[in-house]
Amino acid sequence: MARNDMAMIPLLSEPYLPRVRQALLDATPAGARVAIDVGCGHGVNTVWLRERCAADALLIGVDCDVSALRAASTVRGIAGDASALPLRDHCADLIWCVAAFALFADQQRALAEMRRVLRPAGTLVIATAGTYWVRLRRHPPEVLNGLPPSVPAPPADGLGDEWMMRLTGAGFHAPQVRAYLLDGDEPAQAALIDGAALADYTGLLPFSSPMTDPEPRLLWLVVSASA
Ligand SMILES: C[S@@+](CC[C@H](N)C(=O)[O-])C[C@H]1O[C@@H](n2cnc3c(N)ncnc32)[C@H](O)[C@@H]1O
């Protein structure tokens, strides 16, 4: 994942922000009463998380950079490392980790910590950016319109397969991966969905989806799972 680190900062800026924000909100259930943002930095994007929380929710940001936490005015900050979260077991309904996971030295340990801190059936949402080789698909609108809004169709080209394994390996359930194109004019998510997966969802079998040749494109992967 190291190749993706350098992409993080510019991809959290305009013109990508609206797409990133919407992708995160789409993956996040509403109503959390205790929500944690791991690697919150200055807390600039933690405000999005507030949109999904209950009105009286406790929103906590954790970051190892104390100076970033001091500058954060949108979130109650706690200094700490993702590999040893300074939080008690099963205290959170929701954990976000945005553009930070790739920086963690011990990523599997960080997942185990997030699992420990989430209450049973709590939700983890991790967003990470990078350049990936993908083939874009063009699906008929009537097929895309048949997709249930609550269930993301998995992306093609093996995007997110590694995440699926890591999340289940850390004890999470029902992992889901959404992949979004950040550049270009194609529909952000639909262009990456595998035709066979779409057919499974819509019941329209079989149909073809013309593809481009593989090319490197900027993507956000938004993965979510249940504790
Ligand atoms: C690119 S910034 C993203 C900040 C924020 N999530 C956002 O969306 O703007 C990555 C953050 O991860 C934090 N970080 C890196 N390694 C960490 C670790 N092991 N534990 C906690 N935070 C860490 C950094 O200090 C930095 O604030």
The ligand as an SDF file (V2000), in Angstrom:
LIG
                    3D

 27 29  0  0  0  0  0  0  0  0999 V2000
   -3.3660   12.3070    5.5380 C   0  0  0  0  0  0  0  0  0  0  0  0
   -3.7730   12.6200    7.2240 S   0  0  0  0  0  0  0  0  0  0  0  0
   -5.5390   12.4160    7.1700 C   0  0  0  0  0  0  0  0  0  0  0  0
   -6.2120   13.1590    8.2770 C   0  0  0  0  0  0  0  0  0  0  0  0
   -7.7210   13.0920    8.2870 C   0  0  0  0  0  0  0  0  0  0  0  0
   -8.2190   11.7330    8.4580 N   0  0  0  0  0  0  0  0  0  0  0  0
   -8.3720   13.7350    7.0720 C   0  0  0  0  0  0  0  0  0  0  0  0
   -9.2510   13.1080    6.4680 O   0  0  0  0  0  0  0  0  0  0  0  0
   -8.0410   14.8790    6.7700 O   0  0  0  0  0  0  0  0  0  0  0  0
   -3.2200   11.1320    8.0840 C   0  0  0  0  0  0  0  0  0  0  0  0
   -3.2520   11.2340    9.5870 C   0  0  0  0  0  0  0  0  0  0  0  0
   -2.9380    9.9570   10.1470 O   0  0  0  0  0  0  0  0  0  0  0  0
   -2.1890   10.1520   11.3130 C   0  0  0  0  0  0  0  0  0  0  0  0
   -1.4660    8.9280   11.6520 N   0  0  0  0  0  0  0  0  0  0  0  0
   -0.4620    8.3450   10.9570 C   0  0  0  0  0  0  0  0  0  0  0  0
   -0.0470    7.2300   11.5870 N   0  0  0  0  0  0  0  0  0  0  0  0
   -0.8020    7.1020   12.7130 C   0  0  0  0  0  0  0  0  0  0  0  0
   -0.8660    6.1440   13.7650 C   0  0  0  0  0  0  0  0  0  0  0  0
   -0.0530    5.0760   13.7760 N   0  0  0  0  0  0  0  0  0  0  0  0
   -1.7820    6.3130   14.7320 N   0  0  0  0  0  0  0  0  0  0  0  0
   -2.6150    7.3820   14.7120 C   0  0  0  0  0  0  0  0  0  0  0  0
   -2.6200    8.3190   13.7440 N   0  0  0  0  0  0  0  0  0  0  0  0
   -1.7160    8.1910   12.7550 C   0  0  0  0  0  0  0  0  0  0  0  0
   -1.2780   11.3210   10.9630 C   0  0  0  0  0  0  0  0  0  0  0  0
   -0.7640   11.9530   12.1110 O   0  0  0  0  0  0  0  0  0  0  0  0
   -2.2150   12.2060   10.1520 C   0  0  0  0  0  0  0  0  0  0  0  0
   -2.8560   13.1550   10.9760 O   0  0  0  0  0  0  0  0  0  0  0  0
  1  2  1  0
  2  3  1  0
  2 10  1  0
  3  4  1  0
  4  5  1  0
  5  6  1  0
  5  7  1  0
  7  8  2  0
  7  9  1  0
 10 11  1  0
 11 12  1  0
 11 26  1  0
 12 13  1  0
 13 14  1  0
 13 24  1  0
 14 15  1  0
 14 23  1  0
 15 16  2  0
 16 17  1  0
 17 18  1  0
 17 23  2  0
 18 19  1  0
 18 20  2  0
 20 21  1  0
 21 22  2  0
 22 23  1  0
 24 25  1  0
 24 26  1  0
 26 27  1  0
M  CHG  2   2   1   9  -1
M  END
$$$$
